[in-house]
């Protein structure tokens, strides 16, 4: 057992071993960094849904913000379910809802809403 560990340690300290370990670490970091939240993959649809909800629900409506969020969420979920051919899970729905709120805030800050 000790001989095997010595051989592994020697390999890891060789130029080839260091390169292999660095490549694996880089691969893992790239996969972690490249993974986007679900809502970012639907950002165009979310922008359209937010703008449509703003027009469909008047400002003087009772609980206008909640109604607009619900309207936009239903719209985005219908498109999402059409694309992936299944219903969104509770976790996916929550991620999309969060994304709608983020996009709404971004649009409001930029003055394009």
Backbone as XML, in Angstrom:
<?xml version="1.0"?>
<chain id="A" units="angstrom">
  <residue number="1" name="UNK">
    <atom name="N" x="0.826" y="-1.188" z="0.000"/>
    <atom name="CA" x="0.000" y="0.000" z="0.000"/>
    <atom name="C" x="0.874" y="1.257" z="0.000"/>
  </residue>
  <residue number="2" name="UNK">
    <atom name="N" x="1.910" y="1.214" z="0.829"/>
    <atom name="CA" x="2.812" y="2.363" z="0.931"/>
    <atom name="C" x="3.538" y="2.609" z="-0.392"/>
  </residue>
  <residue number="3" name="UNK">
    <atom name="N" x="3.859" y="1.521" z="-1.091"/>
    <atom name="CA" x="4.545" y="1.639" z="-2.373"/>
    <atom name="C" x="3.635" y="2.283" z="-3.425"/>
  </residue>
  <residue number="4" name="UNK">
    <atom name="N" x="2.374" y="1.927" z="-3.384"/>
    <atom name="CA" x="1.409" y="2.498" z="-4.335"/>
    <atom name="C" x="1.259" y="3.998" z="-4.082"/>
  </residue>
  <residue number="5" name="UNK">
    <atom name="N" x="1.137" y="4.373" z="-2.812"/>
    <atom name="CA" x="1.019" y="5.790" z="-2.478"/>
    <atom name="C" x="2.269" y="6.562" z="-2.881"/>
  </residue>
  <residue number="6" name="UNK">
    <atom name="N" x="3.414" y="5.954" z="-2.712"/>
    <atom name="CA" x="4.666" y="6.590" z="-3.110"/>
    <atom name="C" x="4.708" y="6.800" z="-4.618"/>
  </residue>
  <residue number="7" name="UNK">
    <atom name="N" x="4.238" y="5.802" z="-5.378"/>
    <atom name="CA" x="4.205" y="5.921" z="-6.832"/>
    <atom name="C" x="3.214" y="6.999" z="-7.273"/>
  </residue>
  <residue number="8" name="UNK">
    <atom name="N" x="2.055" y="7.040" z="-6.644"/>
    <atom name="CA" x="1.049" y="8.058" z="-6.985"/>
    <atom name="C" x="1.596" y="9.438" z="-6.674"/>
  </residue>
  <residue number="9" name="UNK">
    <atom name="N" x="2.214" y="9.588" z="-5.501"/>
    <atom name="CA" x="2.782" y="10.871" z="-5.108"/>
    <atom name="C" x="3.881" y="11.306" z="-6.087"/>
  </residue>
  <residue number="10" name="UNK">
    <atom name="N" x="4.689" y="10.361" z="-6.493"/>
    <atom name="CA" x="5.753" y="10.668" z="-7.451"/>
    <atom name="C" x="5.159" y="11.105" z="-8.788"/>
  </residue>
  <residue number="11" name="UNK">
    <atom name="N" x="4.093" y="10.436" z="-9.216"/>
    <atom name="CA" x="3.430" y="10.821" z="-10.467"/>
    <atom name="C" x="2.844" y="12.223" z="-10.362"/>
  </residue>
  <residue number="12" name="UNK">
    <atom name="N" x="2.162" y="12.518" z="-9.236"/>
    <atom name="CA" x="1.539" y="13.834" z="-9.067"/>
    <atom name="C" x="2.578" y="14.949" z="-9.008"/>
  </residue>
  <residue number="13" name="UNK">
    <atom name="N" x="3.768" y="14.656" z="-8.597"/>
    <atom name="CA" x="4.827" y="15.657" z="-8.533"/>
    <atom name="C" x="5.647" y="15.738" z="-9.818"/>
  </residue>
  <residue number="14" name="UNK">
    <atom name="N" x="5.334" y="14.901" z="-10.787"/>
    <atom name="CA" x="6.035" y="14.961" z="-12.068"/>
    <atom name="C" x="5.366" y="16.036" z="-12.944"/>
  </residue>
  <residue number="15" name="UNK">
    <atom name="N" x="6.045" y="16.511" z="-13.983"/>
    <atom name="CA" x="5.421" y="17.504" z="-14.874"/>
    <atom name="C" x="4.108" y="17.020" z="-15.494"/>
  </residue>
  <residue number="16" name="UNK">
    <atom name="N" x="4.043" y="15.751" z="-15.847"/>
    <atom name="CA" x="2.817" y="15.199" z="-16.425"/>
    <atom name="C" x="1.700" y="15.175" z="-15.376"/>
  </residue>
  <residue number="17" name="UNK">
    <atom name="N" x="2.016" y="14.801" z="-14.169"/>
    <atom name="CA" x="1.025" y="14.755" z="-13.092"/>
    <atom name="C" x="0.491" y="16.131" z="-12.739"/>
  </residue>
  <residue number="18" name="UNK">
    <atom name="N" x="1.389" y="17.104" z="-12.660"/>
    <atom name="CA" x="0.968" y="18.477" z="-12.357"/>
    <atom name="C" x="0.073" y="19.011" z="-13.473"/>
  </residue>
  <residue number="19" name="UNK">
    <atom name="N" x="0.422" y="18.728" z="-14.706"/>
    <atom name="CA" x="-0.395" y="19.148" z="-15.844"/>
    <atom name="C" x="-1.766" y="18.496" z="-15.802"/>
  </residue>
  <residue number="20" name="UNK">
    <atom name="N" x="-1.821" y="17.214" z="-15.488"/>
    <atom name="CA" x="-3.096" y="16.499" z="-15.420"/>
    <atom name="C" x="-3.989" y="17.061" z="-14.315"/>
  </residue>
  <residue number="21" name="UNK">
    <atom name="N" x="-3.416" y="17.312" z="-13.145"/>
    <atom name="CA" x="-4.194" y="17.867" z="-12.034"/>
    <atom name="C" x="-4.686" y="19.269" z="-12.393"/>
  </residue>
  <residue number="22" name="UNK">
    <atom name="N" x="-3.818" y="20.091" z="-12.988"/>
    <atom name="CA" x="-4.218" y="21.440" z="-13.383"/>
    <atom name="C" x="-5.340" y="21.406" z="-14.414"/>
  </residue>
  <residue number="23" name="UNK">
    <atom name="N" x="-5.266" y="20.473" z="-15.357"/>
    <atom name="CA" x="-6.306" y="20.361" z="-16.384"/>
    <atom name="C" x="-7.644" y="19.973" z="-15.772"/>
  </residue>
  <residue number="24" name="UNK">
    <atom name="N" x="-7.630" y="19.046" z="-14.839"/>
    <atom name="CA" x="-8.872" y="18.619" z="-14.185"/>
    <atom name="C" x="-9.478" y="19.768" z="-13.376"/>
  </residue>
  <residue number="25" name="UNK">
    <atom name="N" x="-8.650" y="20.483" z="-12.629"/>
    <atom name="CA" x="-9.139" y="21.619" z="-11.835"/>
    <atom name="C" x="-9.714" y="22.696" z="-12.758"/>
  </residue>
  <residue number="26" name="UNK">
    <atom name="N" x="-9.025" y="22.990" z="-13.855"/>
    <atom name="CA" x="-9.501" y="23.978" z="-14.814"/>
    <atom name="C" x="-10.828" y="23.562" z="-15.441"/>
  </residue>
  <residue number="27" name="UNK">
    <atom name="N" x="-10.956" y="22.297" z="-15.776"/>
    <atom name="CA" x="-12.203" y="21.782" z="-16.341"/>
    <atom name="C" x="-13.364" y="21.958" z="-15.356"/>
  </residue>
  <residue number="28" name="UNK">
    <atom name="N" x="-13.136" y="21.616" z="-14.116"/>
    <atom name="CA" x="-14.178" y="21.751" z="-13.089"/>
    <atom name="C" x="-14.563" y="23.218" z="-12.909"/>
  </residue>
  <residue number="29" name="UNK">
    <atom name="N" x="-13.579" y="24.102" z="-12.828"/>
    <atom name="CA" x="-13.866" y="25.527" z="-12.660"/>
    <atom name="C" x="-14.622" y="26.099" z="-13.858"/>
  </residue>
  <residue number="30" name="UNK">
    <atom name="N" x="-14.275" y="25.674" z="-15.063"/>
    <atom name="CA" x="-14.988" y="26.136" z="-16.249"/>
    <atom name="C" x="-16.445" y="25.705" z="-16.240"/>
  </residue>
  <residue number="31" name="UNK">
    <atom name="N" x="-16.699" y="24.502" z="-15.815"/>
    <atom name="CA" x="-18.084" y="24.025" z="-15.763"/>
    <atom name="C" x="-18.890" y="24.776" z="-14.714"/>
  </residue>
  <residue number="32" name="UNK">
    <atom name="N" x="-18.264" y="25.062" z="-13.591"/>
    <atom name="CA" x="-18.955" y="25.811" z="-12.543"/>
    <atom name="C" x="-19.215" y="27.238" z="-13.007"/>
  </residue>
  <residue number="33" name="UNK">
    <atom name="N" x="-18.213" y="27.872" z="-13.595"/>
    <atom name="CA" x="-18.334" y="29.259" z="-14.019"/>
    <atom name="C" x="-19.303" y="29.427" z="-15.187"/>
  </residue>
  <residue number="34" name="UNK">
    <atom name="N" x="-19.320" y="28.463" z="-16.099"/>
    <atom name="CA" x="-20.144" y="28.578" z="-17.303"/>
    <atom name="C" x="-21.625" y="28.308" z="-17.046"/>
  </residue>
  <residue number="35" name="UNK">
    <atom name="N" x="-21.946" y="27.705" z="-15.942"/>
    <atom name="CA" x="-23.337" y="27.362" z="-15.670"/>
    <atom name="C" x="-24.123" y="28.625" z="-15.304"/>
  </residue>
  <residue number="36" name="UNK">
    <atom name="N" x="-25.136" y="28.928" z="-16.097"/>
    <atom name="CA" x="-25.967" y="30.104" z="-15.870"/>
    <atom name="C" x="-27.219" y="29.699" z="-15.100"/>
  </residue>
  <residue number="37" name="UNK">
    <atom name="N" x="-27.771" y="30.641" z="-14.367"/>
    <atom name="CA" x="-29.071" y="30.356" z="-13.755"/>
    <atom name="C" x="-30.119" y="30.121" z="-14.852"/>
  </residue>
  <residue number="38" name="UNK">
    <atom name="N" x="-31.120" y="29.360" z="-14.537"/>
    <atom name="CA" x="-32.159" y="29.016" z="-15.501"/>
    <atom name="C" x="-32.777" y="30.257" z="-16.127"/>
  </residue>
  <residue number="39" name="UNK">
    <atom name="N" x="-33.053" y="31.263" z="-15.313"/>
    <atom name="CA" x="-33.752" y="32.428" z="-15.844"/>
    <atom name="C" x="-32.942" y="33.170" z="-16.884"/>
  </residue>
  <residue number="40" name="UNK">
    <atom name="N" x="-31.609" y="33.106" z="-16.815"/>
    <atom name="CA" x="-30.797" y="33.804" z="-17.807"/>
    <atom name="C" x="-30.922" y="33.170" z="-19.191"/>
  </residue>
  <residue number="41" name="UNK">
    <atom name="N" x="-31.229" y="31.885" z="-19.243"/>
    <atom name="CA" x="-31.435" y="31.253" z="-20.540"/>
    <atom name="C" x="-32.768" y="31.671" z="-21.147"/>
  </residue>
  <residue number="42" name="UNK">
    <atom name="N" x="-33.660" y="32.221" z="-20.329"/>
    <atom name="CA" x="-34.987" y="32.661" z="-20.782"/>
    <atom name="C" x="-35.127" y="34.178" z="-20.751"/>
  </residue>
  <residue number="43" name="UNK">
    <atom name="N" x="-34.019" y="34.891" z="-20.701"/>
    <atom name="CA" x="-34.062" y="36.336" z="-20.464"/>
    <atom name="C" x="-34.880" y="37.090" z="-21.512"/>
  </residue>
  <residue number="44" name="UNK">
    <atom name="N" x="-34.768" y="36.740" z="-22.766"/>
    <atom name="CA" x="-35.553" y="37.414" z="-23.807"/>
    <atom name="C" x="-37.047" y="37.229" z="-23.599"/>
  </residue>
  <residue number="45" name="UNK">
    <atom name="N" x="-37.445" y="36.018" z="-23.285"/>
    <atom name="CA" x="-38.851" y="35.732" z="-23.011"/>
    <atom name="C" x="-39.321" y="36.491" z="-21.782"/>
  </residue>
  <residue number="46" name="UNK">
    <atom name="N" x="-38.472" y="36.558" z="-20.764"/>
    <atom name="CA" x="-38.834" y="37.257" z="-19.533"/>
    <atom name="C" x="-39.016" y="38.745" z="-19.804"/>
  </residue>
  <residue number="47" name="UNK">
    <atom name="N" x="-38.139" y="39.340" z="-20.606"/>
    <atom name="CA" x="-38.276" y="40.763" z="-20.937"/>
    <atom name="C" x="-39.612" y="41.017" z="-21.621"/>
  </residue>
  <residue number="48" name="UNK">
    <atom name="N" x="-39.938" y="40.172" z="-22.581"/>
    <atom name="CA" x="-41.227" y="40.311" z="-23.266"/>
    <atom name="C" x="-42.402" y="40.153" z="-22.319"/>
  </residue>
  <residue number="49" name="UNK">
    <atom name="N" x="-42.293" y="39.200" z="-21.404"/>
    <atom name="CA" x="-43.376" y="38.949" z="-20.457"/>
    <atom name="C" x="-43.549" y="40.126" z="-19.501"/>
  </residue>
  <residue number="50" name="UNK">
    <atom name="N" x="-42.449" y="40.694" z="-19.035"/>
    <atom name="CA" x="-42.525" y="41.839" z="-18.114"/>
    <atom name="C" x="-43.160" y="43.036" z="-18.816"/>
  </residue>
  <residue number="51" name="UNK">
    <atom name="N" x="-42.736" y="43.317" z="-20.028"/>
    <atom name="CA" x="-43.286" y="44.456" z="-20.764"/>
    <atom name="C" x="-44.765" y="44.244" z="-21.086"/>
  </residue>
  <residue number="52" name="UNK">
    <atom name="N" x="-45.145" y="43.017" z="-21.437"/>
    <atom name="CA" x="-46.542" y="42.720" z="-21.716"/>
    <atom name="C" x="-47.391" y="42.844" z="-20.457"/>
  </residue>
  <residue number="53" name="UNK">
    <atom name="N" x="-46.868" y="42.369" z="-19.340"/>
    <atom name="CA" x="-47.595" y="42.462" z="-18.071"/>
    <atom name="C" x="-47.786" y="43.911" z="-17.656"/>
  </residue>
  <residue number="54" name="UNK">
    <atom name="N" x="-46.785" y="44.750" z="-17.898"/>
    <atom name="CA" x="-46.903" y="46.171" z="-17.561"/>
    <atom name="C" x="-48.036" y="46.825" z="-18.344"/>
  </residue>
  <residue number="55" name="UNK">
    <atom name="N" x="-48.204" y="46.420" z="-19.603"/>
    <atom name="CA" x="-49.270" y="46.985" z="-20.437"/>
    <atom name="C" x="-50.631" y="46.387" z="-20.100"/>
  </residue>
  <residue number="56" name="UNK">
    <atom name="N" x="-50.661" y="45.100" z="-19.749"/>
    <atom name="CA" x="-51.933" y="44.402" z="-19.524"/>
    <atom name="C" x="-52.575" y="44.747" z="-18.183"/>
  </residue>
  <residue number="57" name="UNK">
    <atom name="N" x="-51.773" y="45.002" z="-17.163"/>
    <atom name="CA" x="-52.296" y="45.277" z="-15.819"/>
    <atom name="C" x="-52.120" y="46.775" z="-15.540"/>
  </residue>
  <residue number="58" name="UNK">
    <atom name="N" x="-53.209" y="47.515" z="-15.369"/>
    <atom name="CA" x="-53.091" y="48.959" z="-15.121"/>
    <atom name="C" x="-52.469" y="49.257" z="-13.756"/>
  </residue>
  <residue number="59" name="UNK">
    <atom name="N" x="-51.863" y="50.430" z="-13.658"/>
    <atom name="CA" x="-51.208" y="50.842" z="-12.416"/>
    <atom name="C" x="-52.176" y="50.946" z="-11.242"/>
  </residue>
  <residue number="60" name="UNK">
    <atom name="N" x="-53.426" y="51.307" z="-11.521"/>
    <atom name="CA" x="-54.382" y="51.506" z="-10.435"/>
    <atom name="C" x="-55.094" y="50.217" z="-10.009"/>
  </residue>
  <residue number="61" name="UNK">
    <atom name="N" x="-54.706" y="49.091" z="-10.585"/>
    <atom name="CA" x="-55.311" y="47.811" z="-10.202"/>
    <atom name="C" x="-54.864" y="47.438" z="-8.790"/>
  </residue>
  <residue number="62" name="UNK">
    <atom name="N" x="-55.754" y="46.753" z="-8.081"/>
    <atom name="CA" x="-55.411" y="46.302" z="-6.727"/>
    <atom name="C" x="-54.307" y="45.253" z="-6.812"/>
  </residue>
  <residue number="63" name="UNK">
    <atom name="N" x="-53.262" y="45.420" z="-6.010"/>
    <atom name="CA" x="-52.096" y="44.525" z="-6.017"/>
    <atom name="C" x="-51.505" y="44.386" z="-7.417"/>
  </residue>
  <residue number="64" name="UNK">
    <atom name="N" x="-51.304" y="45.513" z="-8.070"/>
    <atom name="CA" x="-50.830" y="45.513" z="-9.456"/>
    <atom name="C" x="-49.495" y="44.780" z="-9.599"/>
  </residue>
  <residue number="65" name="UNK">
    <atom name="N" x="-48.582" y="44.979" z="-8.666"/>
    <atom name="CA" x="-47.276" y="44.326" z="-8.758"/>
    <atom name="C" x="-47.374" y="42.815" z="-8.712"/>
  </residue>
  <residue number="66" name="UNK">
    <atom name="N" x="-48.208" y="42.312" z="-7.813"/>
    <atom name="CA" x="-48.385" y="40.858" z="-7.683"/>
    <atom name="C" x="-49.064" y="40.302" z="-8.927"/>
  </residue>
  <residue number="67" name="UNK">
    <atom name="N" x="-50.061" y="41.028" z="-9.427"/>
    <atom name="CA" x="-50.766" y="40.572" z="-10.627"/>
    <atom name="C" x="-49.836" y="40.566" z="-11.840"/>
  </residue>
  <residue number="68" name="UNK">
    <atom name="N" x="-48.974" y="41.570" z="-11.932"/>
    <atom name="CA" x="-48.023" y="41.613" z="-13.056"/>
    <atom name="C" x="-47.020" y="40.472" z="-12.971"/>
  </residue>
  <residue number="69" name="UNK">
    <atom name="N" x="-46.535" y="40.210" z="-11.762"/>
    <atom name="CA" x="-45.601" y="39.092" z="-11.578"/>
    <atom name="C" x="-46.273" y="37.776" z="-11.960"/>
  </residue>
  <residue number="70" name="UNK">
    <atom name="N" x="-47.507" y="37.592" z="-11.524"/>
    <atom name="CA" x="-48.246" y="36.367" z="-11.837"/>
    <atom name="C" x="-48.467" y="36.237" z="-13.347"/>
  </residue>
  <residue number="71" name="UNK">
    <atom name="N" x="-48.837" y="37.340" z="-13.983"/>
    <atom name="CA" x="-49.066" y="37.356" z="-15.424"/>
    <atom name="C" x="-47.785" y="36.971" z="-16.170"/>
  </residue>
  <residue number="72" name="UNK">
    <atom name="N" x="-46.674" y="37.618" z="-15.799"/>
    <atom name="CA" x="-45.399" y="37.341" z="-16.457"/>
    <atom name="C" x="-44.942" y="35.905" z="-16.194"/>
  </residue>
  <residue number="73" name="UNK">
    <atom name="N" x="-45.131" y="35.436" z="-14.961"/>
    <atom name="CA" x="-44.725" y="34.075" z="-14.618"/>
    <atom name="C" x="-45.511" y="33.050" z="-15.434"/>
  </residue>
  <residue number="74" name="UNK">
    <atom name="N" x="-46.809" y="33.233" z="-15.534"/>
    <atom name="CA" x="-47.622" y="32.303" z="-16.332"/>
    <atom name="C" x="-47.180" y="32.296" z="-17.790"/>
  </residue>
  <residue number="75" name="UNK">
    <atom name="N" x="-46.882" y="33.478" z="-18.321"/>
    <atom name="CA" x="-46.439" y="33.585" z="-19.712"/>
    <atom name="C" x="-45.121" y="32.844" z="-19.919"/>
  </residue>
  <residue number="76" name="UNK">
    <atom name="N" x="-44.141" y="33.117" z="-19.065"/>
    <atom name="CA" x="-42.819" y="32.486" z="-19.209"/>
    <atom name="C" x="-42.910" y="30.977" z="-19.002"/>
  </residue>
  <residue number="77" name="UNK">
    <atom name="N" x="-43.702" y="30.552" z="-18.019"/>
    <atom name="CA" x="-43.852" y="29.112" z="-17.788"/>
    <atom name="C" x="-44.500" y="28.418" z="-18.986"/>
  </residue>
  <residue number="78" name="UNK">
    <atom name="N" x="-45.458" y="29.067" z="-19.623"/>
    <atom name="CA" x="-46.087" y="28.442" z="-20.794"/>
    <atom name="C" x="-45.076" y="28.275" z="-21.920"/>
  </residue>
  <residue number="79" name="UNK">
    <atom name="N" x="-44.230" y="29.278" z="-22.133"/>
    <atom name="CA" x="-43.193" y="29.174" z="-23.162"/>
    <atom name="C" x="-42.170" y="28.108" z="-22.770"/>
  </residue>
  <residue number="80" name="UNK">
    <atom name="N" x="-41.747" y="28.114" z="-21.506"/>
    <atom name="CA" x="-40.767" y="27.137" z="-21.031"/>
    <atom name="C" x="-41.282" y="25.712" z="-21.216"/>
  </residue>
  <residue number="81" name="UNK">
    <atom name="N" x="-42.533" y="25.477" z="-20.832"/>
    <atom name="CA" x="-43.109" y="24.135" z="-20.947"/>
    <atom name="C" x="-43.272" y="23.721" z="-22.398"/>
  </residue>
  <residue number="82" name="UNK">
    <atom name="N" x="-43.515" y="24.691" z="-23.266"/>
    <atom name="CA" x="-43.615" y="24.404" z="-24.690"/>
    <atom name="C" x="-42.253" y="23.975" z="-25.256"/>
  </residue>
  <residue number="83" name="UNK">
    <atom name="N" x="-41.199" y="24.612" z="-24.777"/>
    <atom name="CA" x="-39.853" y="24.338" z="-25.289"/>
    <atom name="C" x="-39.307" y="23.017" z="-24.758"/>
  </residue>
  <residue number="84" name="UNK">
    <atom name="N" x="-39.426" y="22.779" z="-23.439"/>
    <atom name="CA" x="-38.826" y="21.577" z="-22.848"/>
    <atom name="C" x="-39.775" y="20.379" z="-22.834"/>
  </residue>
  <residue number="85" name="UNK">
    <atom name="N" x="-41.012" y="20.592" z="-23.224"/>
    <atom name="CA" x="-42.013" y="19.513" z="-23.347"/>
    <atom name="C" x="-42.351" y="18.841" z="-22.020"/>
  </residue>
  <residue number="86" name="UNK">
    <atom name="N" x="-42.317" y="19.624" z="-20.932"/>
    <atom name="CA" x="-42.738" y="19.122" z="-19.620"/>
    <atom name="C" x="-43.045" y="20.307" z="-18.724"/>
  </residue>
  <residue number="87" name="UNK">
    <atom name="N" x="-43.747" y="20.032" z="-17.629"/>
    <atom name="CA" x="-44.054" y="21.095" z="-16.666"/>
    <atom name="C" x="-42.797" y="21.462" z="-15.875"/>
  </residue>
  <residue number="88" name="UNK">
    <atom name="N" x="-42.705" y="22.709" z="-15.507"/>
    <atom name="CA" x="-41.576" y="23.168" z="-14.699"/>
    <atom name="C" x="-41.725" y="22.649" z="-13.276"/>
  </residue>
  <residue number="89" name="UNK">
    <atom name="N" x="-40.610" y="22.272" z="-12.674"/>
    <atom name="CA" x="-40.628" y="21.835" z="-11.280"/>
    <atom name="C" x="-40.804" y="23.058" z="-10.381"/>
  </residue>
  <residue number="90" name="UNK">
    <atom name="N" x="-41.056" y="22.814" z="-9.101"/>
    <atom name="CA" x="-41.199" y="23.925" z="-8.153"/>
    <atom name="C" x="-39.903" y="24.743" z="-8.087"/>
  </residue>
  <residue number="91" name="UNK">
    <atom name="N" x="-38.777" y="24.078" z="-8.135"/>
    <atom name="CA" x="-37.487" y="24.756" z="-8.089"/>
    <atom name="C" x="-37.279" y="25.609" z="-9.344"/>
  </residue>
  <residue number="92" name="UNK">
    <atom name="N" x="-37.642" y="25.083" z="-10.499"/>
    <atom name="CA" x="-37.523" y="25.843" z="-11.745"/>
    <atom name="C" x="-38.465" y="27.042" z="-11.743"/>
  </residue>
  <residue number="93" name="UNK">
    <atom name="N" x="-39.676" y="26.835" z="-11.236"/>
    <atom name="CA" x="-40.636" y="27.928" z="-11.148"/>
    <atom name="C" x="-40.118" y="29.038" z="-10.244"/>
  </residue>
  <residue number="94" name="UNK">
    <atom name="N" x="-39.530" y="28.670" z="-9.124"/>
    <atom name="CA" x="-38.971" y="29.663" z="-8.202"/>
    <atom name="C" x="-37.812" y="30.419" z="-8.864"/>
  </residue>
  <residue number="95" name="UNK">
    <atom name="N" x="-36.974" y="29.715" z="-9.603"/>
    <atom name="CA" x="-35.849" y="30.361" z="-10.289"/>
    <atom name="C" x="-36.357" y="31.337" z="-11.347"/>
  </residue>
  <residue number="96" name="UNK">
    <atom name="N" x="-37.387" y="30.949" z="-12.069"/>
    <atom name="CA" x="-37.964" y="31.824" z="-13.091"/>
    <atom name="C" x="-38.601" y="33.048" z="-12.439"/>
  </residue>
  <residue number="97" name="UNK">
    <atom name="N" x="-39.302" y="32.849" z="-11.331"/>
    <atom name="CA" x="-39.923" y="33.967" z="-10.609"/>
    <atom name="C" x="-38.857" y="34.956" z="-10.147"/>
  </residue>
  <residue number="98" name="UNK">
    <atom name="N" x="-37.764" y="34.443" z="-9.611"/>
    <atom name="CA" x="-36.668" y="35.311" z="-9.193"/>
    <atom name="C" x="-36.090" y="36.074" z="-10.383"/>
  </residue>
  <residue number="99" name="UNK">
    <atom name="N" x="-35.961" y="35.386" z="-11.493"/>
    <atom name="CA" x="-35.435" y="36.026" z="-12.702"/>
    <atom name="C" x="-36.338" y="37.126" z="-13.216"/>
  </residue>
  <residue number="100" name="UNK">
    <atom name="N" x="-37.639" y="36.922" z="-13.127"/>
    <atom name="CA" x="-38.590" y="37.955" z="-13.550"/>
    <atom name="C" x="-38.399" y="39.210" z="-12.700"/>
  </residue>
  <residue number="101" name="UNK">
    <atom name="N" x="-38.213" y="39.028" z="-11.418"/>
    <atom name="CA" x="-38.022" y="40.172" z="-10.532"/>
    <atom name="C" x="-36.704" y="40.891" z="-10.840"/>
  </residue>
  <residue number="102" name="UNK">
    <atom name="N" x="-35.652" y="40.133" z="-11.121"/>
    <atom name="CA" x="-34.355" y="40.735" z="-11.454"/>
    <atom name="C" x="-34.458" y="41.514" z="-12.761"/>
  </residue>
  <residue number="103" name="UNK">
    <atom name="N" x="-35.056" y="40.908" z="-13.772"/>
    <atom name="CA" x="-35.192" y="41.562" z="-15.076"/>
    <atom name="C" x="-36.072" y="42.804" z="-14.955"/>
  </residue>
  <residue number="104" name="UNK">
    <atom name="N" x="-37.146" y="42.715" z="-14.192"/>
    <atom name="CA" x="-38.023" y="43.879" z="-13.987"/>
    <atom name="C" x="-37.227" y="45.037" z="-13.389"/>
  </residue>
  <residue number="105" name="UNK">
    <atom name="N" x="-36.441" y="44.748" z="-12.366"/>
    <atom name="CA" x="-35.635" y="45.787" z="-11.740"/>
    <atom name="C" x="-34.621" y="46.381" z="-12.724"/>
  </residue>
  <residue number="106" name="UNK">
    <atom name="N" x="-34.009" y="45.539" z="-13.532"/>
    <atom name="CA" x="-33.033" y="46.013" z="-14.522"/>
    <atom name="C" x="-33.701" y="46.921" z="-15.558"/>
  </residue>
  <residue number="107" name="UNK">
    <atom name="N" x="-34.882" y="46.506" z="-16.013"/>
    <atom name="CA" x="-35.605" y="47.306" z="-17.007"/>
    <atom name="C" x="-36.049" y="48.636" z="-16.398"/>
  </residue>
  <residue number="108" name="UNK">
    <atom name="N" x="-36.467" y="48.607" z="-15.167"/>
    <atom name="CA" x="-36.903" y="49.828" z="-14.498"/>
    <atom name="C" x="-35.729" y="50.792" z="-14.292"/>
  </residue>
  <residue number="109" name="UNK">
    <atom name="N" x="-34.573" y="50.251" z="-13.889"/>
    <atom name="CA" x="-33.378" y="51.080" z="-13.694"/>
    <atom name="C" x="-32.902" y="51.720" z="-14.992"/>
  </residue>
  <residue number="110" name="UNK">
    <atom name="N" x="-32.975" y="50.951" z="-16.078"/>
    <atom name="CA" x="-32.491" y="51.461" z="-17.356"/>
    <atom name="C" x="-33.497" y="52.394" z="-18.028"/>
  </residue>
  <residue number="111" name="UNK">
    <atom name="N" x="-34.722" y="52.441" z="-17.500"/>
    <atom name="CA" x="-35.750" y="53.322" z="-18.047"/>
    <atom name="C" x="-36.421" y="52.775" z="-19.297"/>
  </residue>
  <residue number="112" name="UNK">
    <atom name="N" x="-36.278" y="51.495" z="-19.567"/>
    <atom name="CA" x="-36.889" y="50.909" z="-20.758"/>
    <atom name="C" x="-38.218" y="50.223" z="-20.464"/>
  </residue>
  <residue number="113" name="UNK">
    <atom name="N" x="-38.715" y="50.416" z="-19.279"/>
    <atom name="CA" x="-39.972" y="49.754" z="-18.910"/>
    <atom name="C" x="-41.115" y="50.719" z="-19.070"/>
  </residue>
</chain>
